[in-house]
Amino acid sequence: MFGDMMGMMGKIKEAQEKVEATKQRMDTILIDEKSSDNLLNVTVTASRKIKNISINPELLEDQEQLEDYLILTLNKALSKAEGIYDQEVAAAAKDGMPNIPGMDLFK
């Protein structure tokens, strides 16, 4: 019985390590998003950090328009990043968890 418990604890520790490694890898996955007319380009990581913003000079003439573009484009990029992050971390956690009866958290 204790051997099984120790084995499960080891698998849980492995799962935690996989999740942490996956979270660190999310810093290296880049998501590029553009406004519909390509006047604004943003790059974010899957861990939702902004890496780059490129603004066409035409947008600099209208502050309100620029703000709208930034909000829309950044929100699209961050939404994609969140989806990737959640999917990858859940997969890493599910992959490493031991099969404990009654504890199927990832159905």
Sequence and secondary structure as in RCSB ss.txt:
>XXXX:A:sequence
MFGDMMGMMGKIKEAQEKVEATKQRMDTILIDEKSSDNLLNVTVTASRKIKNISINPELLEDQEQLEDYLILTLN
KALSKAEGIYDQEVAAAAKDGMPNIPGMDLFK
>XXXX:A:secstr
 HHHHHHHHHHHHHHHHHHHHHHHHGGG EEEEE TTSSEEEEEETTS EEEEEE GGGGG HHHHHHHHHHHHH
HHHHHHHHHHHHHHHHHHHHH    TT  TT 
